[in-house]
Amino acid sequence: MYDVATNIIECVHCQQKLRVPVKMGTIQVTCPKCRSQWLVFPYRLVDIAQGTSEWHEWRNQGLGASDAPAIMGENPWKNPERLLKEKLNELNSWQNDAMRRGIELEPVARSSYERMTGIKVRPVCLESNQFNWLRASIDGLAHDGSSVVEIKCGESVYRHAASERQVPQYYLGQLQHILAVTGLPRIDFWCYLPERPEIHLCIDRDNNYIDRLIKREMEFWQEFMRRR
């Protein structure tokens, strides 16, 4: 794993300064002075609205979850070289009608997830504390950071999830990327289409895959910085 750095933080109760490891996971901290305990998350929230021009700029300054399948060679529509050219603004990224419809349905799907699971979530943008280029635009993160959901509203992914009860291979990198950023042990995969039964799959964290993912993403980012 890549736990090589430390952060200086202040106790939330007595302001005692503490040195904590920067990990790809949530850690529980105990203050040696006042003995209070709290959780330190492996990411920071970025105050930016998804879908805005500022968000597109922020997203292009790092690697997001949707970049992971291409980098891992699991995206049948985009290879690492095309992704690199898009990041370098040598090629335009594209969005088809199905993708636009999925974005439009996402708020309704998020509400259905909250209603069915009882978990209140919000869309957020996150940056890893360990690697500032490691980012994720989250469809739904619980307010206490304890759970995360990825929402899909497409016909083909719905058919696959309904028939196979599995996540399509080309989304696995995206899910593990989100788990790498959030440090959580699992992620909910929520498929939604109007007037059809919702599909809820739970995907566990795969640390071996995440190790390979971070290595390849780091190599990709270094190549991007070299060619920029």
C-alpha positions in Angstrom: 0.0 0.0 0.0 1.0 3.7 -0.3 0.8 4.9 3.4 4.0 7.0 3.2 3.0 10.5 4.5 1.6 12.1 7.6 -0.6 15.1 8.3 -0.7 17.5 11.2 -4.3 18.0 12.5 -5.9 19.6 15.5 -8.0 17.8 18.1 -11.6 18.7 17.5 -12.1 19.3 21.2 -8.9 20.7 22.8 -6.9 21.8 19.7 -4.0 19.6 20.6 -1.8 19.1 17.4 -1.5 15.5 16.3 0.4 13.8 13.6 -1.6 11.1 11.8 -0.7 8.9 8.9 -2.2 9.6 5.5 -4.0 6.4 4.6 -6.3 5.2 1.9 -8.9 4.5 4.6 -10.7 6.1 7.5 -8.8 6.0 10.8 -9.9 6.5 14.4 -7.9 9.1 16.2 -7.5 9.3 20.0 -6.2 12.6 21.4 -3.4 11.9 23.9 -4.3 15.0 25.9 -8.1 14.9 26.3 -8.7 11.3 25.2 -11.5 12.2 22.9 -11.9 10.0 19.8 -13.1 10.9 16.3 -12.8 9.7 12.7 -10.3 11.2 10.2 -11.4 10.6 6.6 -8.8 10.0 3.8 -10.3 12.8 1.6 -11.3 16.4 1.7 -14.6 17.8 0.3 -14.3 20.2 -2.6 -16.9 23.0 -2.7 -17.9 22.8 -6.3 -21.1 21.9 -8.1 -21.0 18.9 -10.4 -21.7 19.7 -14.1 -20.5 23.3 -14.0 -17.6 24.7 -16.0 -15.6 24.9 -12.7 -16.3 21.3 -12.1 -15.1 20.3 -15.6 -11.9 22.3 -15.0 -11.4 20.7 -11.6 -12.1 17.2 -13.0 -9.6 17.7 -15.8 -6.8 18.6 -13.3 -6.9 15.1 -11.8 -8.1 11.6 -12.4 -11.7 10.8 -11.6 -13.6 7.5 -11.1 -14.9 7.4 -14.7 -11.2 7.6 -15.9 -10.3 4.4 -14.1 -11.8 1.8 -16.5 -9.9 3.3 -19.5 -6.6 3.4 -17.6 -7.1 -0.2 -16.5 -7.9 -1.3 -20.1 -11.5 -2.2 -19.2 -13.4 0.4 -21.1 -14.5 -1.0 -24.5 -15.1 2.5 -25.9 -12.0 4.4 -24.7 -8.3 3.3 -24.3 -5.7 5.0 -22.2 -4.2 6.9 -25.1 -7.5 8.4 -26.1 -8.1 9.4 -22.4 -4.7 11.0 -22.3 -5.4 13.0 -25.5 -8.7 14.2 -24.0 -6.9 15.3 -20.8 -4.4 17.1 -23.0 -7.3 18.8 -24.9 -6.1 17.1 -28.1 -9.4 15.3 -28.5 -12.9 16.3 -27.4 -14.8 14.0 -24.9 -18.3 13.1 -26.0 -21.6 12.6 -24.4 -24.5 10.7 -26.1 -28.2 10.8 -25.5 -28.2 7.9 -23.1 -25.5 9.6 -21.0 -27.5 12.9 -20.9 -30.6 11.0 -19.9 -28.8 9.3 -17.1 -27.6 12.7 -15.8 -31.2 14.0 -15.9 -32.6 10.9 -14.0 -29.9 10.9 -11.3 -31.7 13.1 -8.8 -34.8 10.9 -9.1 -32.7 7.8 -8.7 -31.0 9.2 -5.7 -34.3 9.9 -4.0 -35.4 6.3 -4.8 -32.2 5.0 -3.2 -32.8 7.1 -0.1 -36.4 5.9 0.1 -35.6 2.2 -0.3 -32.5 2.1 1.9 -33.2 4.8 4.5 -29.7 6.3 3.9 -29.6 10.0 3.2 -26.9 10.9 0.7 -25.7 13.9 -1.2 -23.6 14.4 -4.4 -20.1 15.6 -3.5 -16.7 16.1 -5.0 -13.7 14.6 -3.2 -9.9 14.8 -3.3 -7.6 12.2 -1.8 -5.4 13.5 1.1 -2.7 11.3 -0.2 -2.6 12.1 -3.9 -4.1 15.5 -4.9 -4.7 14.2 -8.4 -6.9 11.3 -7.1 -10.4 12.6 -7.3 -14.0 11.5 -7.4 -17.4 13.0 -8.2 -19.7 11.0 -6.0 -23.3 10.4 -6.9 -24.2 9.9 -3.2 -22.2 10.0 0.0 -23.9 9.5 3.4 -23.7 12.7 5.5 -21.6 10.9 8.1 -19.3 9.4 5.4 -20.3 5.9 6.3 -21.6 4.7 2.9 -21.4 5.6 -0.7 -23.6 4.9 -3.8 -22.9 4.9 -7.5 -26.0 5.5 -9.6 -26.6 4.2 -13.1 -29.7 5.0 -15.2 -28.9 3.4 -18.6 -30.8 0.7 -20.4 -27.8 -1.6 -21.1 -26.4 -1.5 -17.6 -29.9 -2.1 -16.2 -30.4 -5.2 -18.4 -27.0 -6.6 -17.4 -27.5 -6.0 -13.7 -31.0 -7.5 -13.8 -30.1 -10.6 -15.7 -26.6 -11.3 -14.2 -27.0 -9.7 -10.8 -23.5 -8.4 -11.3 -21.9 -5.1 -12.2 -20.6 -4.9 -15.8 -16.9 -5.4 -16.0 -16.4 -1.9 -17.5 -17.6 -0.3 -14.3 -15.5 -2.2 -11.8 -12.6 0.2 -12.0 -14.9 3.1 -11.4 -16.3 1.5 -8.2 -12.9 0.6 -6.8 -11.6 4.1 -7.6 -14.4 5.5 -5.5 -13.5 3.1 -2.7 -9.8 4.1 -3.0 -10.8 7.7 -2.5 -13.3 7.2 0.3 -11.5 4.5 2.1 -14.8 2.6 2.6 -15.1 -1.2 2.7 -18.0 -1.4 0.1 -20.1 0.6 -2.3 -23.7 0.4 -3.3 -24.5 0.1 -7.0 -27.9 1.4 -7.8 -29.6 0.9 -11.1 -32.7 2.9 -11.8 -35.1 3.3 -14.7 -38.6 4.8 -14.5 -41.4 2.3 -13.9 -39.0 -0.6 -13.4 -37.9 -2.3 -10.1 -34.7 -0.7 -8.7 -31.6 -2.9 -8.7 -29.3 -2.8 -5.6 -25.9 -4.5 -5.7 -23.3 -4.2 -3.0 -19.6 -4.4 -4.2 -16.8 -5.1 -1.7 -13.5 -3.3 -1.7 -10.7 -5.2 -3.5 -7.4 -4.0 -2.0 -5.3 -6.0 -4.5 -7.2 -4.4 -7.4 -6.9 -0.9 -5.8 -3.1 -1.4 -5.4 -2.8 -2.1 -9.2 -5.2 0.7 -10.0 -3.3 3.3 -8.0 0.0 2.2 -9.6 -1.4 2.5 -13.1 -3.2 5.8 -12.4 0.1 7.2 -11.0 1.9 6.1 -14.1 -0.8 7.6 -16.3 -0.7 10.9 -14.4 3.1 11.1 -14.6 2.8 10.6 -18.4 0.2 13.4 -18.5 2.4 15.8 -16.6 5.3 14.9 -18.9 3.3 15.6 -22.0 1.4 18.6 -20.8 
